[in-house]
């Protein structure tokens, strides 16, 4: 087993696992739905090249460019050929071309939700697998959740540099035809328990994990599935999907102070030493804890408190990014100056008149099409003006705790209207040393309520950090084509600087600078002074922000909503 | 690979019940399934469609008309021959354009012959079957409006591209969505007859059973299908019996009164709640081989028929299901 030897001395643990996943996928392309390779660079390029050459003999490998349209994906009338031949020529869609094969999706994190939905549907009904090349850098830049859900392996190659290991990789499985070993009930139960401990709700990962263990056993030349195969399945399939740090049922859920999972290499050797006397389930839990990728871990830290369901949430906010300029049908017009001709629709308009026009013009050549200016149609894009209200809430000790309840009320009231007005709401809270995004932009009442109920209070006032977090959200929203408004609920008395040092004067200076930066970006804002006796600090902040100042010593949710909405309307105008 | 047998689906009793009830009485008007990914929503819907017996259709008819009921077909539809076909199951993709859904001018005929012909869309395809929309909350609003309108009226009226045509489009609408990814408009929810909330089973035994069955199916799909054939046939007979018995199921006046009282107590908007609850309870009674609707039938169907119709109280965290159960408890003990 040359393959196993290669495994014996992993120089780069994540890379070794990625290669293992790639090999299992290449040898069983039908079983795993596909693989997601995150992190661009020469290592991934080499691995992709290897994978493609291994997959090509098995079936078509079809690359899908990012800007593919539904027409090309699903097939349709081939206009050029139709017009030339004078009879309809159908062109199969890329999904049909790739049937029983593999779709290669570059820049998968930027795939349009609609395209992803079509691909997911094709995966559900046919034998189609996908190779997602994820170039995302930020933790919220990931391929559409519908696709991530349907591929077994999520590999992160961002930090892998070892080209030689990839070059030495060989996909070979002489027993490809051999049946996969089956799993005992007990082993299935332990996989299911591990998935539950990692907070994985969906059933698909479980099925993938079972297949992964079986494929791994065969890959190692075994006829029975052993614990090591289960561990591999946990590492490769379950750990990257974890939404919480695994814990066994006896111990309470980990608090925030949970020590970071042990270093990978060391935990690996620990496992080997103690393998006999640890029950299987604990072994798997350890494997899971040790192999949750760092970027997932970051998300867990941030998400566990608010929802415990990272995947769904991110999909929600991501899905909005395609809002900009969605095609909204066509309308008569002459192309040019940015307007694009809608060819099919133009022809459709011209089509019924062909016989008459042919007759009129005295030309009988059926391959010529008579198009008049009045037939011309241009694409009409709808840039949906969606608004986003970013609440930056001062949750420090100086702002009375009761104020928090009112801020929560305002957020909920605005959300209740959100689905009617197509607006979104986000929530940033700042207290103690820093700010955190409690609620990424959303229209979902369910998520908002959960985030709000977890909003803690007390501590210093890191206003600067809060402003920066709000600004980042606002800028991201603008990129998505939304119109952001920042609503700052504070008493204006910042006393913690960005770097965490407590200094009233330093904080004030820093805050003014940041506020002016926000104003320079042209972001609209409103400062709602929630201190019991309004002081100049909040008004000064509003002036620096070039925003509106609203002293609300008795902040009432509904009054607050009215004020924020009027600012938002000005921003949209 | 052939579909997953309906009877082999582990757990998810409420979803299965809703689908069966909708299959017995199509007038109930669709099922909305709320739930996360990977909970078997589309598997269940697909499985039910595949379980149902083949339908008879006029040969060559693009709208697969029933031979005895072809008057509203826009095509000539004159063939004397009858073909058998599986119950249509149309999976509406997220990015579907209005063209694709409603149907449009047949470009081929228009270009080559200069004639105006209608090219049927997905609505025509779904006639007499199921129309499944995954993640309905992500679908463009105007497409959703259109779908609901057609689902309610049972006919698709096309007035576009210089075409003027109407064709029958009667189908069971099944929508699925995740409330975490955006709210649905109340008007939209109200149009769905029933709604169910599915969760992944948190019981390890159930999850293991799912793994076991999926594995068995993967190893030998034909054998697996064969094993469950008997169970599926039982379900089929049950639906058939219920369909026949449905007109004879009695609805006592007291039950009607209870229905109205309950709807008033929970504050379900509009009359649709009452009507659906009554129909649902009747269909459920028929499925249970009972000849009259009882309070138990009503209680079972109440959460499914009403939970998506309650007016949302922003500041009340209590879920709709709990509110209904509480009302049931208070009213009927």
Interface residues (C-beta under 8 A of the other chain):
Chain A: X31 X70 X77 X82 X83 X86 X87 X88 X112 X113 X114 X115 X117 X118 X121 X124 X125 X145 X146 X149 X179 X182 X183 X185 X188 X189 X191 X192 X193 X195 X196 X201 X202 X203 X204 X205 X206 X207 X210 X211 X307 X309 X311 X312 X313 X315 X316 X319 X326 X329 X344 X347 X348 X349 X351 X352 X353 X354 X355 X356 X358 X366 X369 X409 X412 X413 X415 X416 X418 X419 X420 X442 X443 X444 X445 X446 X447 X449 X453
Chain B: X36 X37 X38 X39 X40 X42 X91 X93 X94 X95 X97 X98 X104 X105 X107 X108 X110 X111 X112 X114 X115 X116 X134 X135 X138 X140 X161 X162 X178 X179 X180 X181 X182 X183 X184 X185 X199 X200 X202 X204 X205 X207 X208 X210 X211 X212 X214 X215 X218 X219 X312 X314 X315 X317
